[in-house]
């Protein structure tokens, strides 16, 4: 499953959610702007210093941002079922 950490009024966060929806990929959206504990969770989980959103994980793997999500799906054929095409 995809986990997208983002916040309101973030264009790339919206694009990441729309991309997942258009591909029928299961995702969970966590708004770090609404809950301080989610920001702390992201900071603990990310292997790099987080300076922007979205920050995206697939299963437990850190992917990066919106562009990295697109590249990952294209490169791996990720379908959201845990299997590649």
Secondary structure as UniProt FT lines:
FT   STRAND          2..6
FT   TURN            8..9
FT   HELIX           11..22
FT   TURN            23..24
FT   STRAND          27..31
FT   TURN            32..34
FT   HELIX           36..45
FT   STRAND          55..58
FT   TURN            59..60
FT   STRAND          61..64
FT   HELIX           66..76
//
